[in-house]
Amino acid sequence: MIQHIKNVLSSTAQFPKLTAFALGLYPFLHYYSSNVYMVGSWEQVLFLVFLCFILPQIIIGLSTLLMRFRPLSALEKYNLSVLSLSLFTALLGVLIFHFNKKEMLTALIVSGGLGFVLYKHLKKIIVLQCLLALISLLTLIPKLHFAMTQNNAGWLQSSDAILNAKLKHKPNIFVIQPDGYVGKDVINKGFYNYDNSAFESFLDKNNFINYSNFRSNYYSTLTSNASLFGMKHHYYSNTNKRTLKTHNATDVIVGEQNTVLKILQNNGYNSYLFTDNSYFLFDRIPLAYTYCNVPKASVSLYKNGVIKGIDIVSDFKQVLDTLPKKHNFFFIEKTIPGHVIYKQSASRGVEGERKRYLDKLEQANVWLEDLITRINAYDENALVILVADHGGFVGLEYTMEAVKRRLTNQEAQSAFSTLLSIKYPKEMDPEQLSFKSTVNLFKTVFYGLTDNQAFLDDLEPDSSYLPLHEDGSTHYYECIDTNGNVSYQKLSN
């Protein structure tokens, strides 16, 4: 390889094909190294191959032909260096940095200008791009190995008594998840110190029971929802300790390994997924839901996040107008209020992040009231469950601070305290049901719908778990025990 590099550097020949290949190699490998936990569909692979390898070959091939004609021939000596740096920058801007139009234009002007200045050093640019790609390849290999060896078989298994349970009561079930909505016992004091009585009164008037001291078992959306719909603890078994990225979680949340959906479908339910975010859809796994409001064509092939043009309430109303009023299950997820900013570099500080969270909380309350009003108009006797995936992390400067150091009692409650509010159909008795954490939510609900003791006999520990970087490594801890006490106990491998 070293000799080949020397040959390229010493040659007087132009290398248009090598130039095109080299400029796309690092963006391709770096993107996969950063996103291997959620990129795997053939559509995504083919798109990235076209974007990083085929498109640069086409552009450079056409430009090489155009340079043969006057007056463009005067620019021929600059052609490859300008395109190499400009296309390299464009790919990084699209795939890695997600530049907006103004940022992209500025970056292209700067990189194009450098191409004119450095045209005599094109071969060194190619070598540098290849070396960067080699570094990305070395970081990708262990991540790829982890991804290829992960599955849910080790933790997801449920007994036949649970999977084949027959429901005595079959109400319409609406599960509404406002991302990061903290519980009622935490929101009105401490870091949040927010008067949420108006929304709580709305829930009371609509016959919801608002539960205190309820929490999530995991700190992120994927890890929490995987345990929620799997009705089991995974103890971060599918989470890479180096990257803290969770693999195969969407198979359990919206895919064919969703235990909750298996039970409901065995009892004749149709299922409906509503979201305005591509977070659960980005990897393009086969959905287990009968219907999803987001068309597959609307989901980006390279970037996840909020999908423009999607209005959950409007989509929800249109679907309700067409449905029979029996045996329907709905999972409705929206990324508000969310949580404090993810990275330290974008943080507004503790108080600034608190204000941002509370602004989003007020938006969430309006959205929830609209949604609940529409559900009541459709079916007054439905089972309606409001449950968040984790807390808002208010009191921290940024979310990932939670894995950098041990949290205080109040900080741990802010991270894990979770909204739970339930409106029951008349045939269910809420007095016999007790809720502590998300992992056992559906087991308890199914017990109320079946009177099958197998669900209560199979309850998981109500403990909450958190990764922690320490001593140059990552370890997983029981952060909150089953009785609600904050006490870091390291999990065994």
C-alpha positions as CSV (number, residue, x, y, z in Angstrom):
1,M,0.0,0.0,0.0
2,I,2.8,2.4,0.9
3,Q,4.5,1.7,-2.5
4,H,1.2,2.3,-4.3
5,I,0.9,5.7,-2.5
6,K,4.4,6.5,-3.6
7,N,3.6,5.6,-7.2
8,V,0.6,7.9,-7.1
9,L,2.5,10.8,-5.6
10,S,5.4,10.5,-8.1
11,S,3.2,10.1,-11.2
12,T,2.5,12.9,-13.6
13,A,-0.8,11.3,-14.7
14,Q,-4.3,12.5,-13.7
15,F,-6.4,10.1,-11.8
16,P,-10.1,11.1,-12.3
17,K,-11.6,7.8,-11.2
18,L,-9.4,7.5,-8.2
19,T,-10.2,11.1,-7.3
20,A,-13.9,10.4,-7.5
21,F,-13.5,7.2,-5.4
22,A,-11.3,8.7,-2.7
23,L,-13.5,11.8,-2.1
24,G,-16.5,9.5,-1.4
25,L,-14.8,6.8,0.7
26,Y,-14.4,8.7,3.9
27,P,-17.9,10.2,4.0
28,F,-19.3,6.7,3.3
29,L,-17.3,4.9,6.0
30,H,-17.7,7.7,8.6
31,Y,-21.4,7.8,8.1
32,Y,-21.7,4.1,8.6
33,S,-19.4,4.2,11.6
34,S,-21.6,6.8,13.2
35,N,-24.9,5.2,12.2
36,V,-24.4,1.4,12.0
37,Y,-26.9,0.9,14.8
38,M,-29.8,2.1,12.6
39,V,-28.6,1.8,9.0
40,G,-29.0,-1.5,7.3
41,S,-31.8,-1.6,4.7
42,W,-31.0,-2.2,1.1
43,E,-32.6,1.1,0.2
44,Q,-30.2,3.0,2.4
45,V,-27.1,1.1,1.3
46,L,-27.9,1.6,-2.4
47,F,-28.6,5.3,-1.8
48,L,-25.3,5.8,0.0
49,V,-23.3,3.9,-2.7
50,F,-24.9,6.1,-5.4
51,L,-24.3,9.3,-3.4
52,C,-20.8,8.6,-2.4
53,F,-19.4,6.6,-5.3
54,I,-21.5,6.7,-8.4
55,L,-22.5,10.3,-8.4
56,P,-18.9,11.6,-8.0
57,Q,-17.8,9.4,-10.9
58,I,-20.6,10.8,-13.1
59,I,-19.8,14.5,-12.1
60,I,-16.1,14.1,-12.6
61,G,-16.5,12.2,-15.8
62,L,-18.7,14.8,-17.3
63,S,-16.5,17.7,-16.1
64,T,-13.4,16.0,-17.6
65,L,-15.2,15.9,-21.0
66,L,-16.4,19.5,-20.7
67,M,-12.8,20.7,-20.0
68,R,-11.8,19.7,-23.5
69,F,-13.9,22.6,-24.9
70,R,-12.9,26.2,-25.0
71,P,-13.0,28.4,-22.9
72,L,-13.3,25.8,-20.1
73,S,-10.0,24.2,-21.1
74,A,-8.2,27.0,-19.4
75,L,-9.6,25.7,-16.1
76,E,-8.7,22.1,-16.7
77,K,-5.7,22.0,-14.3
78,Y,-8.0,23.1,-11.5
79,N,-10.9,20.8,-12.3
80,L,-10.1,17.7,-10.2
81,S,-8.8,19.5,-7.1
82,V,-11.8,21.8,-7.0
83,L,-14.3,19.0,-7.5
84,S,-12.4,16.7,-5.1
85,L,-12.6,19.2,-2.2
86,S,-16.1,20.6,-3.1
87,L,-17.8,17.2,-3.5
88,F,-16.0,15.9,-0.4
89,T,-17.3,18.9,1.6
90,A,-20.8,18.5,0.1
91,L,-20.9,14.9,1.2
92,L,-19.8,15.7,4.7
93,G,-22.3,18.5,4.8
94,V,-25.2,16.2,3.8
95,L,-24.3,13.1,5.7
96,I,-22.4,14.2,8.7
97,F,-23.0,17.8,9.6
98,H,-26.4,18.3,8.1
99,F,-25.6,21.8,6.8
100,N,-28.5,24.2,6.0
101,K,-28.4,25.9,2.7
102,K,-26.4,28.9,3.9
103,E,-23.8,26.8,5.6
104,M,-23.5,24.5,2.6
105,L,-23.0,27.4,0.2
106,T,-20.3,28.9,2.5
107,A,-18.5,25.6,2.8
108,L,-18.6,25.0,-0.9
109,I,-17.2,28.4,-1.7
110,V,-14.4,27.9,0.8
111,S,-13.6,24.4,-0.4
112,G,-13.8,25.4,-4.0
113,G,-11.4,28.2,-3.4
114,L,-9.0,25.9,-1.7
115,G,-9.2,23.6,-4.7
116,F,-7.9,26.5,-6.9
117,V,-5.0,27.2,-4.5
118,L,-4.0,23.5,-3.9
119,Y,-4.4,22.2,-7.4
120,K,-0.7,21.1,-7.5
121,H,-1.3,19.0,-4.4
122,L,-4.2,16.9,-5.7
123,K,-2.5,13.6,-5.1
124,K,-1.7,14.5,-1.5
125,I,-5.4,15.4,-1.1
126,I,-6.3,12.0,-2.4
127,V,-3.9,10.2,0.0
128,L,-5.2,12.3,2.9
129,Q,-8.8,11.3,2.1
130,C,-7.8,7.7,1.9
131,L,-6.0,7.8,5.2
132,L,-9.1,9.4,6.8
133,A,-11.2,6.6,5.3
134,L,-8.8,4.0,6.8
135,I,-9.2,5.5,10.3
136,S,-13.0,5.4,9.9
137,L,-12.8,1.8,8.7
138,L,-10.8,0.8,11.8
139,T,-13.5,2.4,14.0
140,L,-16.3,0.8,12.0
141,I,-15.1,-2.8,12.2
142,P,-15.7,-3.3,16.0
143,K,-19.0,-1.5,15.7
144,L,-20.1,-3.6,12.8
145,H,-19.1,-6.8,14.6
146,F,-21.2,-5.7,17.6
147,A,-24.1,-4.9,15.3
148,M,-23.9,-8.3,13.5
149,T,-23.8,-10.3,16.7
150,Q,-26.7,-8.7,18.5
151,N,-30.3,-10.0,18.6
152,N,-33.2,-9.9,21.1
153,A,-33.4,-13.7,21.7
154,G,-31.5,-13.6,24.9
155,W,-33.8,-11.3,26.8
156,L,-37.2,-11.0,25.0
157,Q,-38.7,-14.5,25.5
158,S,-42.1,-14.7,27.1
159,S,-44.1,-17.7,28.2
160,D,-46.9,-19.3,26.2
161,A,-49.3,-18.4,29.0
162,I,-48.6,-14.7,28.3
163,L,-48.3,-14.8,24.5
164,N,-51.5,-16.9,24.1
165,A,-53.5,-15.1,26.8
166,K,-57.2,-14.5,26.0
167,L,-58.7,-11.1,26.8
168,K,-62.0,-11.0,28.6
169,H,-62.4,-7.4,27.8
170,K,-61.5,-5.9,24.4
171,P,-61.8,-2.1,24.6
172,N,-60.1,0.2,22.1
173,I,-56.7,1.0,23.5
174,F,-54.9,4.3,23.0
175,V,-51.3,4.6,24.2
176,I,-50.1,8.2,23.9
177,Q,-46.4,8.9,24.5
178,P,-45.3,12.5,24.9
179,D,-41.5,12.1,24.9
180,G,-39.8,13.1,28.1
181,Y,-42.9,14.1,30.0
182,V,-41.9,14.0,33.7
183,G,-44.2,12.6,36.4
184,K,-46.7,14.6,38.5
185,D,-44.8,14.2,41.7
186,V,-41.7,15.8,40.3
187,I,-42.9,18.5,37.9
188,N,-44.3,20.8,40.6
189,K,-41.1,21.1,42.7
190,G,-37.4,21.0,42.7
191,F,-35.7,21.6,39.3
192,Y,-39.0,21.9,37.4
193,N,-41.0,24.0,39.9
194,Y,-43.8,24.2,37.4
195,D,-47.5,24.6,38.1
196,N,-49.1,22.0,35.9
197,S,-52.5,22.0,37.8
198,A,-54.5,23.2,34.7
199,F,-53.5,20.2,32.7
200,E,-53.9,17.8,35.7
201,S,-57.4,19.3,36.2
202,F,-58.2,18.6,32.6
203,L,-57.2,14.9,33.1
204,D,-59.3,14.7,36.3
205,K,-62.4,16.1,34.5
206,N,-61.9,13.5,31.8
207,N,-61.8,10.6,34.3
208,F,-58.1,9.9,34.2
209,I,-56.2,8.6,37.2
210,N,-52.9,10.4,37.6
211,Y,-50.2,8.1,39.1
212,S,-47.4,9.3,41.3
213,N,-44.0,7.8,41.8
214,F,-44.0,6.1,38.4
215,R,-40.8,6.0,36.4
216,S,-39.0,4.6,33.4
217,N,-36.5,1.8,33.7
218,Y,-34.1,3.2,31.1
219,Y,-32.9,6.7,30.2
220,S,-33.3,6.8,26.5
221,T,-36.3,6.5,24.1
222,L,-35.1,3.3,22.4
223,T,-33.9,1.5,25.5
224,S,-37.1,2.5,27.5
225,N,-39.6,1.6,24.7
226,A,-37.9,-1.7,24.0
227,S,-38.5,-2.8,27.6
228,L,-42.0,-1.3,27.5
229,F,-43.2,-3.2,24.5
230,G,-41.1,-6.3,25.2
231,M,-42.4,-6.3,28.8
232,K,-38.9,-7.5,29.8
233,H,-35.6,-6.0,31.0
234,H,-32.8,-6.1,28.4
235,Y,-30.2,-4.6,30.9
236,Y,-28.6,-2.8,27.9
237,S,-27.6,-6.1,26.4
238,N,-28.0,-4.6,22.9
239,T,-26.3,-1.3,23.7
240,N,-22.7,-0.8,22.6
241,K,-20.7,0.3,25.6
242,R,-18.3,2.4,23.4
243,T,-21.0,4.3,21.6
244,L,-24.0,3.9,23.9
245,K,-26.1,3.2,20.7
246,T,-28.8,0.6,21.0
247,H,-29.3,-2.0,18.3
248,N,-32.4,-3.8,17.2
249,A,-34.7,-1.8,19.5
250,T,-37.1,-0.8,16.8
251,D,-37.8,-4.5,16.1
252,V,-39.4,-4.6,19.6
253,I,-41.0,-1.2,19.5
254,V,-42.7,-1.2,16.1
255,G,-41.5,-4.4,14.4
256,E,-42.4,-8.1,14.5
257,Q,-40.8,-8.7,17.9
258,N,-43.3,-6.4,19.7
259,T,-44.7,-8.7,22.4
260,V,-47.6,-6.4,23.2
261,L,-48.8,-6.4,19.6
262,K,-48.4,-10.2,19.4
263,I,-50.9,-10.6,22.3
264,L,-53.3,-8.0,20.9
265,Q,-53.2,-9.4,17.4
266,N,-53.9,-12.9,18.8
267,N,-57.0,-11.4,20.2
268,G,-58.2,-9.9,17.0
269,Y,-56.9,-6.3,17.3
270,N,-55.8,-4.1,14.5
271,S,-53.0,-1.7,15.3
272,Y,-52.2,1.8,14.3
273,L,-48.9,3.8,14.7
274,F,-48.9,7.6,14.6
275,T,-45.8,9.7,14.8
276,D,-44.2,12.8,13.2
277,N,-40.7,11.6,13.7
278,S,-38.6,9.0,11.7
279,Y,-36.9,7.7,14.8
280,F,-38.7,4.4,14.8
281,L,-39.0,4.2,11.0
282,F,-35.5,5.2,9.8
283,D,-34.1,1.6,9.6
284,R,-37.0,0.5,7.4
285,I,-37.7,-2.7,9.3
286,P,-41.0,-4.4,8.4
287,L,-43.7,-2.8,10.7
288,A,-45.9,-5.0,12.8
289,Y,-48.6,-2.3,12.8
290,T,-51.6,-2.6,10.5
291,Y,-51.2,1.1,9.6
292,C,-48.6,3.9,10.0
293,N,-49.5,7.5,9.3
294,V,-46.0,8.3,7.8
295,P,-45.6,7.1,4.2
296,K,-42.3,5.3,3.7
297,A,-41.4,7.7,0.9
298,S,-41.4,10.6,3.5
299,V,-38.7,8.9,5.6
300,S,-35.2,10.2,4.7
301,L,-32.7,7.7,3.6
302,Y,-29.8,9.3,5.5
303,K,-31.1,11.6,8.3
304,N,-33.7,10.9,11.0
305,G,-35.8,13.5,12.9
306,V,-39.1,15.4,12.6
307,I,-40.8,14.8,9.3
308,K,-42.1,17.9,7.6
309,G,-45.7,18.0,6.6
310,I,-46.9,15.4,9.1
311,D,-49.7,16.4,11.5
312,I,-50.5,13.6,14.0
313,V,-53.8,15.0,15.1
314,S,-55.1,15.6,11.6
315,D,-53.9,12.1,10.4
316,F,-55.4,10.6,13.5
317,K,-58.8,12.2,12.9
318,Q,-58.9,11.1,9.3
319,V,-58.2,7.5,10.3
320,L,-60.7,7.5,13.2
321,D,-63.4,8.6,10.7
322,T,-63.0,5.4,8.7
323,L,-62.6,2.8,11.5
324,P,-65.1,0.5,13.2
325,K,-65.3,1.1,16.9
326,K,-64.0,-2.3,18.1
327,H,-60.7,-4.0,18.7
328,N,-58.3,-1.2,17.8
329,F,-54.9,-0.5,19.4
330,F,-53.1,2.9,18.8
331,F,-49.6,3.9,19.7
332,I,-49.3,7.7,19.3
333,E,-45.8,9.2,19.8
334,K,-44.6,12.8,19.6
335,T,-41.2,14.2,20.6
336,I,-42.5,16.9,22.9
337,P,-41.6,18.1,25.5
338,G,-38.5,16.0,25.0
339,H,-35.6,16.6,27.3
340,V,-32.7,19.1,27.9
341,I,-30.3,19.3,25.0
342,Y,-28.3,16.2,24.2
343,K,-24.8,17.6,23.9
344,Q,-22.9,20.1,26.2
345,S,-21.8,22.2,23.3
346,A,-25.4,23.3,22.5
347,S,-26.5,23.7,26.1
348,R,-28.1,27.0,27.4
349,G,-27.1,26.1,30.9
350,V,-29.3,24.6,33.6
351,E,-31.9,27.5,33.7
352,G,-31.9,28.0,30.0
353,E,-32.6,24.3,29.4
354,R,-35.3,24.4,32.1
355,K,-37.1,27.2,30.2
356,R,-36.8,25.5,26.9
357,Y,-38.2,22.3,28.4
358,L,-41.2,24.1,30.0
359,D,-42.0,25.9,26.8
360,K,-42.2,22.5,25.0
361,L,-44.2,21.1,27.9
362,E,-46.9,23.8,27.4
363,Q,-47.1,22.8,23.7
364,A,-47.4,19.1,24.7
365,N,-50.3,20.0,27.0
366,V,-52.2,21.7,24.2
367,W,-51.5,18.7,21.9
368,L,-52.6,16.1,24.5
369,E,-55.8,18.0,25.3
370,D,-56.7,18.1,21.6
371,L,-55.9,14.4,21.1
372,I,-57.9,13.3,24.2
373,T,-60.9,15.4,23.2
374,R,-60.9,13.6,19.8
375,I,-60.6,10.2,21.4
376,N,-63.5,10.9,23.7
377,A,-65.6,11.9,20.8
378,Y,-64.8,8.6,19.1
379,D,-65.1,6.3,22.1
380,E,-65.9,7.4,25.6
381,N,-65.3,3.9,26.9
382,A,-61.8,3.4,25.6
383,L,-58.7,2.5,27.6
384,V,-56.4,5.6,27.2
385,I,-52.9,5.5,28.6
386,L,-50.6,8.5,28.7
387,V,-47.1,7.3,29.4
388,A,-43.8,8.9,28.7
389,D,-40.5,7.1,27.9
390,H,-38.3,8.9,30.4
391,G,-38.0,12.2,32.3
392,G,-36.9,15.6,31.1
393,F,-33.4,15.7,32.7
394,V,-34.1,19.2,33.9
395,G,-31.5,20.2,36.5
396,L,-28.7,18.9,34.2
397,E,-26.9,21.1,31.6
398,Y,-27.3,18.4,29.0
399,T,-28.7,14.9,28.7
400,M,-25.4,13.0,28.4
401,E,-24.2,14.5,31.6
402,A,-26.2,11.7,33.2
403,V,-23.6,9.1,32.0
404,K,-20.6,11.2,32.9
405,R,-21.0,11.3,36.6
406,R,-23.2,9.8,39.4
407,L,-26.5,11.6,39.8
408,T,-27.9,13.0,43.0
409,N,-31.3,11.7,44.2
410,Q,-33.1,14.8,42.7
411,E,-31.2,14.5,39.4
412,A,-32.0,10.8,39.1
413,Q,-35.7,11.5,39.7
414,S,-35.6,14.1,37.0
415,A,-34.1,11.6,34.6
416,F,-36.4,8.7,35.3
417,S,-39.7,10.1,36.7
418,T,-42.4,9.6,34.0
419,L,-45.9,10.6,33.4
420,L,-48.5,7.9,33.8
421,S,-52.2,8.8,33.6
422,I,-54.9,6.3,32.6
423,K,-58.6,6.5,31.7
424,Y,-60.2,3.1,32.2
425,P,-63.2,1.6,30.5
426,K,-66.1,0.8,32.8
427,E,-65.4,-3.0,32.7
428,M,-61.9,-2.6,34.3
429,D,-61.3,-2.1,38.0
430,P,-58.4,0.2,38.6
431,E,-58.3,-0.6,42.3
432,Q,-56.7,-4.0,41.6
433,L,-53.9,-2.5,39.5
434,S,-50.7,-1.1,40.8
435,F,-48.0,0.6,38.6
436,K,-44.4,1.4,39.4
437,S,-42.4,1.4,36.2
438,T,-42.7,1.1,32.4
439,V,-41.4,-2.5,32.0
440,N,-44.4,-3.8,33.9
441,L,-47.0,-1.4,32.6
442,F,-48.5,-3.7,29.9
443,K,-48.3,-6.8,32.1
444,T,-50.4,-5.0,34.7
445,V,-52.8,-3.7,32.0
446,F,-53.2,-7.2,30.5
447,Y,-53.9,-8.6,33.9
448,G,-56.7,-6.1,34.2
449,L,-58.1,-7.2,30.8
450,T,-57.7,-11.0,31.4
451,D,-57.7,-11.7,35.1
452,N,-54.8,-14.1,34.2
453,Q,-52.5,-14.4,37.1
454,A,-49.6,-15.4,34.8
455,F,-49.0,-11.7,34.1
456,L,-48.5,-10.8,37.7
457,D,-46.4,-13.9,38.4
458,D,-44.0,-12.8,35.7
459,L,-43.4,-9.2,36.7
460,E,-39.9,-7.8,36.2
461,P,-37.9,-5.8,38.8
462,D,-39.1,-2.2,38.9
463,S,-35.5,-0.9,39.1
464,S,-34.1,1.7,36.8
465,Y,-30.7,1.4,35.0
466,L,-28.1,3.7,33.7
467,P,-24.7,3.5,31.9
468,L,-21.8,5.4,33.5
469,H,-18.4,6.3,32.0
470,E,-15.8,5.8,34.7
471,D,-12.1,4.7,34.8
472,G,-11.9,4.9,31.0
473,S,-14.7,2.4,30.4
474,T,-18.5,2.1,30.6
475,H,-20.4,0.2,33.2
476,Y,-24.1,-0.3,33.7
477,Y,-25.6,0.4,37.1
478,E,-28.9,-0.1,38.9
479,C,-29.4,3.6,39.5
480,I,-32.8,3.4,41.3
481,D,-33.8,0.1,43.1
482,T,-37.2,-1.5,43.0
483,N,-38.3,0.5,46.1
484,G,-37.4,3.9,44.5
485,N,-34.1,4.4,46.4
486,V,-31.2,6.0,44.4
487,S,-28.2,3.7,44.9
488,Y,-25.7,2.9,42.3
489,Q,-25.2,-0.9,42.1
490,K,-23.0,-2.2,39.3
491,L,-24.6,-4.9,37.1
492,S,-22.7,-8.0,36.6
493,N,-21.7,-8.9,33.0
